[in-house]
């Protein structure tokens, strides 16, 4: 029910033209108010607290939809913030909330959170500072844009006097949830890229027939489809648990596998589209740009594969497939 409702809202309001407008500096509040007023930011909030009380598994297709539509506001992060603040007695303030999975204190006592997704737009940020959970006002921070074309990422610098006391000791969960959200977004965006590429290959005629009829192109599309399917399955694993926050190893597998798929999926799409694929006018770049950013967010596949490898080596008597099929679900139950 929620997925269908959000899909309709995104189809109507989150158009490629609107995404471009937001990237150019237009106000993103119209769609944000629709999501907020509709209660969609409270999907993980328990029913006793006037939320929807969804499980992580039920939330996953909604996060996929956010990725498929290149949603340029931190709706997923704001939804997750409600779960991350589950033990905090204070209610989350209204506004856009970003997640900063890594931060450190500087020599002058201030705090730096690097490459925060939606850091240019967010009103508040949940920050992981050495395991402590901080809720900080982004309007008191200096925002340094990443410098990438149309990017909404920013490094945030808070002066010492603006830092508040920790609101919890579950700061590491910020990084886990943020990585899981990026994995789901990548899976959704890659599905959209595959659909666009298939449509183009069926419509583009060369030498008297659609280029999708050529065996060499079909091979590339097949490999691309395999990568997209594997990415979705891996991303879904991160949201298979019964807990309120995704677990470490499922998240590590999800983030690593989806990140690994990005270079091949994006490269194949651009190769098949040809020169038109890199133009501003084509919607493809709205997704491939984001995919490359999301791949690096909260650590690339190199970081997360290291965590998976370490966990696997602690169980020397089982194979890789058994590790994924049995060990991971038992940890998430």
N, C-alpha and C positions, 0 to 999 in steps of 0.2 A: 504493500500500500504506500509506504513512505517513498520507496524507490520510484514508483510510477509518478507520484506527485512531484518529486524533485526533478525527474526527467522532463516532465512537462514544463516546469518553471524554467529549467535550463534551456530547453529548446526554444521557448518563447523569448527569454530575456538575455541569456548568455550566448548571443550570436557572435560570429567572428568579427563583425563590425564593432560590436560593443567591447569585445576583448581588446581590439586594437585601440579603441577610444580610451579605455582605462590605461593601457600601456602608454598612451600619449599624454596622460595626466588628467583625464576627465574623472569626475566624481564616480566612485564605485558604490555609493551608498544606496542607490535605488534597489539593486538586486539584494544587497545586504539586508535592507529593511524587510524585503519580502521573505527572506530566509529567517530572519529574526522574529518577525511578527507571526510567521507561520509555526513557530516553535521548533523549527528544524535544527536549531543549535542545541536543543535539549534532548537529542535522540538517545544519548547514553545516560541521561539523568534518570534516576529511579522514579517510578510512578508515584511513590509517596511524596516525592518532591516536585510533582507536577511535570515530570518528564515522560518520555516515551518508554524508557526502560528497555531499550533494545540491547541485544547481545552484540558482541563483536562480529559474529558471523552475519547477523542481520545488517550490520552497518557496512560491511564490505562492498556490496553492490552499489551503495550510495557513493562511496569513495571512488569506485570505478567510474561512476557517472561524472564526478567532478573532474577526473582526468580526461575523460572522453570529450568534455566540453571546454577544456583549458580554463577552468574557472579561475579568474584572476583575483579572488579574495580568499582569505584564510578561513573558510567555513569548516574544513576538516579539522584544522588546528583548534578552532574555537569549540568544536564538538568535543574533541579530545581533552581540552582544558577542564571541562566539567568532570570528567573521570579522574584526571590527575589531581584535582582539588577535592576529591571525595572526603578526605579527612580534615579539610580546612573548615573551621566554623564560619568563616566569612564568605559571603556570596560573591561570585565573580562579577566584577563591574561590567556594565554594558559596553559593547564595542568589539572591535576586531582584536583577536588574540593570536599572537604568533608563538611558536615554540622554538626555543634556543637550546639545543641539546648540549652545547658546549660553551663555556664561558670561563674567564679567568680575571683575577684582580690585577690591576696594573700597579706600578710603583707608587703612584700618587693616591692609591686607595680606590680609584674608580674601577669600573667593570667594563670589560669588552666582550661582546658576543659576536663572533664572526659569521658572516654570510647567512643571516637569518632570512628564511623564506618569508616573503611578504613584509620584510622589515621596513620598506618604505611606506606601507599602508597601515600597519598595525597600530592600535591604540595602546595595547598592553602586550607584555610578553611573559610567558612562563619560562624561567631560566634555570638550567641545571648548573649549579656552581659547586663542583666537588661533591655532589650527592645531595646538597641542600636545594630545596625548591624555593625559588624567589618569584614573586609576582611584581613586575616593575612596569612603570608608566613609560611607554615609548615616547610620549610627548616631551619627557624630560631628558631624553637621550639625544646625542648628536648622531645623525644618520649619515653614513658614508655609503653612497651608492656603489654598486659593484663595478659599474662601468661597462657592462655588457649591454648591447642594444636591447631596449625595452624590458630589461630585467627589473623585477620587483624585489630583488634581494638587496640587503644592506647590512653592513657591519654597524652595530649599535654600541655607542660609548655612553655610559652613565657616569656622571660625577659622583664622588663619594657621598655627598650630602643627599643625593636622591635615592640612595639604596635603602631598601626596607629590610626588616627582619625576615628571616626564612619563615615560610608558611607550612613547611613540611620537610621531611627527610627523604622523600622519594624522588629526588631530582634526577636520578639515573633513568627513571621511567619516561622522562621528557624525551630523551634521546631515542629510547625504544619506540615510543608511540610516533614520534616524528619520522623515524626511519620506516616504520610500517605504513604510515600515511603516504610517504613518497613511493614506496613499493606499489601500493594500490593505484596511486595516480599514474605511475609509469605504465602499469598494466593496462589501465583504461586508455591512456593516450596512445599506446602502441596498437591497441585494437582499432582506434580511430584512424591511425596512420595506415594500417593494413587495409581497412575498408576504402580509404581514399585511393590507395595505390591500385587495388583491384578494380575499382570503378574507372580509374584513368586507363589502365591497361585494356579494359574491355571497350573503352570508347575511342582510344587513340588508334587510328588506322595508318599502317605503313606497309608498302608493297602490296596493297590491295586487301589486307586483312588486319584485324585488331592485333596489336602487339602481344596481347595476352594469349594468342593462339600459338606463338612461337615457343618451341620447346625450351630454349635457353631462358626465356622470360618466365615460363611456367616453373622451371627449376628454382629460380630465384624467389618467386612467390611462395613456393612450397617451403623452402628453408625459412623464409620470413614468417610464414604462418606457424611453423614449428616453434620458432623463438617466441612468438606472441603467446601461443598456447602455454608453453612452459613458464613464461613470466606470470601469466594469470594464475596458474596452479600454485606456483611458489608464493605469490602475493596472498592468495587465499589462505595458505597455511598459517600466515602470521595472525589471522583473525579467527582461527579455529578453536581457540581456547575458551574456557569458561570464565576466566578471570576478567576483571574490568580493564586491564591493560595487557597488551600483547607480551608474550614471554620472549626471553633473550634469543634462544636458538632458532625458533621459528622466524623471528624477525630477521636474524642474521641470514638465514637461508633465503628469505623473501627478498631482502634488500640486495644481497649478492647476486641472486639469479636474475632479478629484473634489471639491475644495473649492467650485468654482463650482456643482456639482450639488446640494450640500447644502441651500441655502435653498429651492430649488424643490421638491425631493423631500420634505423635512420639512414644508413649508407645505402641500403638496397632501395628504399623509397626514393631517395634523391637520384640514384642512378637510373631508375626506371622513369621517373618524371623528366629527367634530363635538365636542360638549362632552366626551364620554367620553375623547377623545384626550389630554387633559391631566391625567387622574386618575392618582394613584399606583398604583392597582390594575391599570391596563392596562399590558401589557408594552411598548407602543409607546414610552413615554417613556424606557425603558432605552436605546433606540437613538438616538432623536432628540436626547436630551441629549448623548450621546457624540459624535454627528455634529457638533454645533455646536462642541464642544470640540476635536475632531480637526481640524476645518476651520481653526482658528486656530493649532494646534500647529505649531511650526517655521516659521511664516509663513503667511499666508492666500494666496488666489489672487492678490492684488495684488502681493505680493513675487515669487512664482514666475513669474507672467506677465511681469513685467519682465525676468527672466533669459532667458525664452524669446524675448521680443521682441529683446533685445540680440543673442542668437545668430542669430536670423533675419536681422537687418539686416546682419550680416557677410557674408551670401550674397545679394547683391542680384539675382542672375540666375536665381533659382529661386523657384517659388511655394510657398505654405504647405503644400499637400498633398505636394509633392515633398520639401520639407524634412522632413516627418514620415516619409514612406515610405522615403526613401533616406539622408538625412543621419544620422538618429538610429541606424538599425541599423549603419551603417558605423562610427559612433563606439563602438558597444557590442560589436562583434565582437572 
